[in-house]
Amino acid sequence: TPLSEAMLHALVGLMLEPYGGTARQLRIVGFAEAREEPEVAQLRADAVRVWLLERGVPEELLALEVVVDAPRGSRRTELHLLGEQGNTTAVREKAEELMRRVMPTDADVAAF
């Protein structure tokens, strides 16, 4: 969807910020339901990884994980923004700011 792609582009910008360093990492988790072939989880994670690499995110900032035999309704890929120990609060705050810009809440809209 356009909103999902906008969020991904904003995440790419965050991953490419020069002061982030290699301490910042993005974990990509692909899921496959129990009724799906296990390889589907890897395909989902790989698709996101390739998309990010094509947009300039360095390979060393990406970590992949797969979850197979997940419950029904688990056809998805999750992204987890990670930071170095002691810096996770700053990374979380930056991610929350990013989400507010992409998906403002009613309170954010009222503030304008």
C-alpha positions as CSV (number, residue, x, y, z in Angstrom):
1,T,0.0,0.0,0.0
2,P,1.2,3.6,-0.4
3,L,1.2,4.1,3.3
4,S,3.4,1.0,3.9
5,E,5.8,2.1,1.2
6,A,6.0,5.6,2.7
7,M,6.8,4.1,6.1
8,L,9.5,1.9,4.5
9,H,11.1,4.9,2.7
10,A,11.2,6.8,6.0
11,L,12.8,3.8,7.7
12,V,15.4,3.7,4.9
13,G,16.2,7.4,5.7
14,L,16.6,6.5,9.4
15,M,18.9,3.6,8.6
16,L,21.1,5.8,6.4
17,E,21.5,8.6,8.9
18,P,25.3,9.1,9.2
19,Y,25.4,9.3,13.0
20,G,23.5,6.0,13.4
21,G,26.6,4.0,12.7
22,T,26.6,0.2,12.6
23,A,25.3,0.0,16.1
24,R,21.9,0.5,14.6
25,Q,20.4,-2.6,13.1
26,L,17.2,-3.7,11.5
27,R,15.9,-7.2,12.2
28,I,13.6,-8.5,9.5
29,V,11.4,-11.3,10.6
30,G,9.5,-13.3,8.0
31,F,6.6,-15.5,9.2
32,A,4.8,-18.5,7.6
33,E,1.6,-20.1,8.8
34,A,1.7,-23.8,9.7
35,R,-0.3,-24.6,6.6
36,E,2.3,-22.9,4.4
37,E,5.6,-24.2,3.1
38,P,8.4,-23.2,5.6
39,E,10.4,-21.6,2.7
40,V,7.6,-18.9,2.5
41,A,8.9,-17.2,5.7
42,Q,12.4,-16.9,4.2
43,L,11.0,-15.6,0.9
44,R,9.1,-12.9,2.8
45,A,12.1,-11.8,4.8
46,D,14.3,-11.9,1.7
47,A,11.9,-9.7,-0.3
48,V,12.1,-7.0,2.3
49,R,15.9,-7.4,2.6
50,V,16.4,-7.0,-1.2
51,W,14.1,-4.0,-1.3
52,L,16.2,-2.3,1.5
53,L,19.5,-3.2,-0.2
54,E,18.3,-1.7,-3.5
55,R,17.6,1.5,-1.7
56,G,21.1,1.7,-0.2
57,V,20.8,0.2,3.3
58,P,24.1,-1.6,3.9
59,E,23.9,-5.4,4.3
60,E,25.7,-5.3,7.7
61,L,22.8,-3.3,9.2
62,L,20.3,-6.0,8.4
63,A,19.6,-9.2,10.3
64,L,17.1,-11.9,9.1
65,E,15.0,-14.2,11.1
66,V,12.3,-16.6,10.1
67,V,9.4,-18.1,12.0
68,V,7.7,-21.2,10.6
69,D,4.6,-23.0,11.8
70,A,3.1,-19.7,13.1
71,P,-0.6,-19.6,13.9
72,R,-3.2,-18.8,11.3
73,G,-3.2,-15.1,10.3
74,S,0.6,-14.9,10.5
75,R,1.4,-14.1,6.9
76,R,3.6,-11.1,7.5
77,T,7.0,-9.6,7.8
78,E,8.0,-7.6,10.9
79,L,10.7,-5.0,11.1
80,H,12.5,-4.4,14.5
81,L,14.7,-1.4,14.8
82,L,17.6,-2.2,17.2
83,G,20.3,0.0,18.7
84,E,23.4,-0.5,20.7
85,Q,23.1,-1.2,24.4
86,G,22.3,2.0,26.2
87,N,21.1,3.7,23.0
88,T,17.9,1.8,22.6
89,T,15.9,4.7,24.1
90,A,17.2,7.1,21.5
91,V,16.5,4.7,18.7
92,R,12.9,4.1,20.0
93,E,12.3,7.8,20.3
94,K,13.5,8.3,16.7
95,A,11.3,5.4,15.5
96,E,8.3,6.9,17.4
97,E,9.0,10.3,15.8
98,L,9.1,8.7,12.4
99,M,5.8,6.9,12.9
100,R,4.2,10.1,14.0
101,R,5.3,11.8,10.8
102,V,4.0,9.0,8.6
103,M,0.9,8.1,10.6
104,P,-0.2,11.1,12.7
105,T,-2.7,10.6,15.5
106,D,-5.7,12.8,16.1
107,A,-3.7,14.6,18.8
108,D,-0.9,15.3,16.4
109,V,-3.3,16.7,13.8
110,A,-5.0,18.9,16.4
111,A,-1.6,20.4,17.4
112,F,-1.2,21.9,13.9
